[in-house]
Amino acid sequence: MRPVAIVGSALLFAFPAAAQTPQPGTPPEPSSPPASAAAPGVPVREQQPRRGEVDRREEAQFGPAVQQQRQRQRAEEDQLYNEIMRRSAPGNSGQ
């Protein structure tokens, strides 16, 4: 019985990470600090503005004509998308 205890303790010392496995349900520890704790001089990654924010900024900068142009562009994109989907539908020869 004593050799088993010696071998077991030797394995625990050889592989300490195996002895300290996290419990189920606990979140893993982060491997790097969050962006707010970054060192000075390190650029912080910012999120891209959402479509609505971009639209508001464009309207504020260029006026209401931008909204009409944006509607025409989206209508054209929708038309192109529908045409591509119609041509690529099963059973169509692409004509």
C-alpha positions in Angstrom: 0.0 0.0 0.0 2.9 2.3 0.7 4.3 2.1 -2.8 1.0 3.2 -4.2 1.0 6.3 -2.0 4.6 7.1 -3.0 3.8 6.7 -6.8 0.6 8.8 -6.4 2.3 11.6 -4.7 5.2 11.5 -7.2 2.6 11.8 -10.0 1.0 14.8 -8.3 4.3 16.6 -8.0 5.2 15.7 -11.6 1.8 16.9 -13.0 0.5 19.7 -10.7 -1.9 21.0 -13.3 -3.8 17.7 -13.2 -4.3 18.1 -9.5 -5.8 21.6 -9.9 -8.5 21.0 -12.4 -11.3 23.6 -12.4 -14.7 22.5 -11.1 -17.5 22.1 -13.6 -19.5 25.3 -14.1 -16.7 27.7 -13.2 -15.5 30.0 -16.0 -11.9 29.5 -17.2 -9.4 32.1 -16.1 -8.6 34.6 -18.8 -5.2 34.2 -20.4 -4.7 37.9 -20.9 -5.9 41.0 -19.0 -8.9 42.9 -20.3 -8.4 45.8 -22.7 -9.1 48.3 -19.9 -6.1 47.0 -17.9 -3.8 47.4 -20.9 -0.5 49.1 -20.4 -0.2 52.8 -21.4 0.7 53.3 -25.0 -1.0 50.1 -26.1 -3.9 50.8 -28.5 -7.3 49.8 -27.3 -9.5 48.0 -29.8 -12.8 49.9 -30.4 -16.0 48.6 -31.9 -17.1 49.5 -35.4 -20.1 51.8 -35.5 -23.4 50.1 -36.3 -25.4 50.8 -39.5 -27.8 53.2 -37.8 -25.0 55.2 -36.4 -23.3 55.5 -39.8 -26.6 56.5 -41.3 -27.1 59.3 -38.7 -23.6 60.6 -39.2 -23.9 60.7 -43.0 -27.2 62.5 -42.8 -25.8 65.0 -40.3 -22.8 65.6 -42.5 -24.3 65.6 -46.0 -28.0 66.4 -45.5 -31.2 64.6 -46.4 -30.1 63.8 -50.0 -28.0 61.0 -48.6 -31.1 59.2 -47.4 -32.6 59.2 -50.9 -29.3 58.0 -52.4 -29.0 55.2 -49.7 -32.6 54.1 -50.5 -31.8 53.9 -54.3 -28.6 52.0 -53.6 -30.3 49.4 -51.3 -33.1 49.0 -53.9 -30.5 48.3 -56.5 -28.7 45.8 -54.2 -32.0 44.0 -53.5 -32.8 43.8 -57.2 -29.3 42.4 -58.0 -29.7 39.9 -55.2 -33.1 38.8 -56.4 -31.8 38.4 -60.0 -28.9 36.3 -58.8 -31.1 34.1 -56.7 -33.6 33.7 -59.5 -30.8 32.6 -61.9 -29.3 30.2 -59.4 -32.5 28.5 -58.3 -32.7 24.8 -59.0 -34.4 24.0 -62.3 -33.4 27.3 -64.0 -31.0 27.2 -66.9 -29.8 30.7 -66.0 -31.9 32.5 -68.8 
